[in-house]
């Protein structure tokens, strides 16, 4: 699939607590060196042999498949691109992150990552704000994160989806409302047990 050059809709994506539940540690039950070899063979790409085996193991064994599938459908349905805002971007390139996301067939959606800054008190939200300011072609965006609720609510209350371990069906529904441009009111706000 050819991706358009101008970004119109963007998903700002945290990973831990969004795709990978904090309690998920299945990677440690597997031979991660063997996994690297399998991925290199599967994708005909020897660069997987040099990638961090714990990152690869987390992606392969610990990312929730239903959360990954929801993210994929969201990007497909809204022709949305992914900008990584997670700590996973630290000391990594976009091409490496794309290779990571290739494991779940999401690489074509990953286009960029936010810049890491230290701007208290809203550093993660501030990074997203800086990215949006630098990319005026973005018409609509949604932010998935399991942390920084106060900061995101302050700057992006109407675009923020606060996850609690991974993207749930209710989180997906809220993201779809946001990307559709449907104003979220008390009446149509997706509800979760934590809100009741």
C-alpha positions in Angstrom: 0.0 0.0 0.0 1.4 3.4 -0.9 1.2 5.9 1.9 0.3 9.5 1.1 3.0 12.1 1.6 0.9 14.6 3.5 -0.1 13.5 7.0 -3.8 14.3 7.7 -4.5 12.0 10.6 -2.0 10.9 13.2 -1.9 8.4 16.1 0.6 9.5 18.7 1.6 6.2 20.2 3.0 5.2 23.5 3.9 1.4 23.7 4.2 0.3 27.3 0.7 0.2 28.7 -0.9 0.7 25.3 0.3 -2.3 23.2 2.3 -4.1 25.9 0.6 -4.5 29.3 3.0 -3.8 32.2 2.6 -7.3 33.6 3.3 -9.1 30.3 6.7 -10.8 30.7 6.3 -13.9 28.4 9.5 -13.1 26.5 11.6 -14.5 29.3 10.2 -17.9 28.7 11.6 -18.1 25.2 14.9 -18.4 23.4 15.3 -14.8 22.2 18.5 -15.5 20.2 16.5 -18.0 18.2 13.7 -15.4 17.8 16.2 -13.0 16.3 17.3 -15.7 13.8 13.7 -16.5 12.9 12.8 -12.9 12.3 15.9 -12.4 10.1 14.9 -15.4 8.1 11.2 -14.5 7.9 11.8 -10.9 6.7 15.0 -11.8 4.8 16.7 -9.0 6.8 20.0 -9.8 8.7 19.6 -6.5 10.7 17.3 -8.4 13.0 20.3 -10.4 14.2 21.8 -7.2 15.7 18.6 -5.8 17.3 18.0 -5.9 21.0 16.7 -9.4 21.7 14.6 -8.2 24.7 12.9 -5.6 22.6 12.1 -8.1 19.9 10.9 -10.6 22.5 8.6 -8.0 24.0 7.2 -7.1 20.7 6.7 -10.7 19.5 5.6 -12.3 22.8 4.2 -9.6 25.0 2.3 -7.1 22.8 -1.4 -7.8 23.1 -2.6 -9.1 19.7 -6.1 -7.6 20.2 -4.5 -4.2 20.9 -2.3 -4.5 17.9 -5.3 -5.5 15.7 -7.3 -2.5 17.0 -4.4 -0.2 16.2 -4.1 -1.6 12.7 -7.8 -1.3 11.9 -7.8 2.3 13.3 -4.9 3.2 11.0 -6.5 1.5 8.0 -10.0 2.9 8.6 -8.8 6.5 9.0 -5.7 6.4 6.8 -3.8 7.4 9.9 -0.1 7.4 10.4 1.7 6.5 13.6 4.1 8.9 15.3 5.9 7.2 18.2 5.8 9.2 21.4 6.9 6.3 23.6 10.1 6.0 25.6 10.9 3.2 23.1 12.1 5.9 20.7 15.0 6.7 23.0 18.3 6.0 21.2 16.4 4.6 18.2 15.9 5.6 14.6 12.6 5.6 12.8 13.9 2.8 10.5 14.5 0.6 13.6 11.1 1.4 15.0 9.6 0.5 11.6 11.5 -2.8 11.7 10.1 -3.5 15.1 6.5 -2.7 14.0 7.0 -4.9 10.9 6.8 -7.9 13.2 3.1 -7.2 13.5 2.6 -5.8 10.0 2.3 -2.2 11.2 5.5 -0.8 9.7 3.8 1.0 6.8 2.0 3.2 9.3 5.0 4.3 11.3 6.3 7.6 9.8 8.1 9.4 12.6 8.7 9.9 16.3 8.4 12.9 18.5 11.6 14.6 19.7 12.6 14.0 23.3 12.7 17.1 25.3 12.9 18.0 29.0 10.2 20.5 29.4 8.6 20.4 32.8 5.8 20.1 33.7 4.4 18.8 30.4 7.3 17.0 28.8 5.5 14.1 27.0 2.5 16.3 26.1 4.9 19.1 25.2 6.7 16.8 22.8 3.4 16.1 21.0 2.5 19.8 21.0 5.9 20.6 19.4 5.3 18.0 16.8 1.9 19.3 15.9 3.2 22.9 15.8 5.9 21.7 13.3 3.4 19.8 11.2 0.4 22.1 10.3 -0.9 19.6 7.8 -2.2 17.4 10.6 -6.0 17.8 10.7 -6.9 15.3 13.4 -4.9 13.3 15.8 -5.4 11.0 18.8 -2.9 10.3 21.6 -2.7 6.9 23.2 -0.8 6.9 26.5 -1.1 5.1 29.9 0.7 7.9 31.8 0.9 11.7 31.9 -2.9 12.0 32.2 -2.7 15.4 34.0 -0.4 16.8 31.3 -2.3 15.4 28.4 -5.7 16.4 29.9 -4.3 20.0 30.3 -3.1 20.3 26.7 -5.1 17.8 24.7 -8.2 16.7 26.7 -10.3 16.1 23.5 -7.6 14.1 21.7 -6.3 12.0 24.6 -7.1 8.3 25.2 -5.8 7.2 28.6 -5.2 3.4 28.5 -4.9 1.1 31.5 -2.6 -1.7 30.2 -3.5 -1.9 26.5 -5.9 -0.5 23.9 -9.4 -1.9 24.8 -12.5 -1.8 22.7 -13.7 1.2 24.6 -10.3 3.0 24.0 -10.7 2.2 20.3 -14.2 3.6 20.2 -13.0 6.9 21.8 -10.1 7.1 19.3 -12.5 6.6 16.4 -14.8 9.4 17.7 -11.7 11.7 18.0 -10.4 10.9 14.5 -14.0 11.2 13.1 -14.3 14.7 14.5 -17.3 13.7 16.5 -17.4 15.9 19.6 -17.2 13.8 22.7 -19.9 14.7 25.2 -21.0 13.2 28.4 -23.7 11.4 26.5 -21.5 9.7 24.0 -18.3 9.3 26.0 -17.2 5.7 25.9 -17.6 4.4 29.5 -15.4 2.0 31.4 -15.8 0.3 34.8 -13.1 2.6 36.2 -15.4 5.6 35.4 -18.5 4.2 37.2 
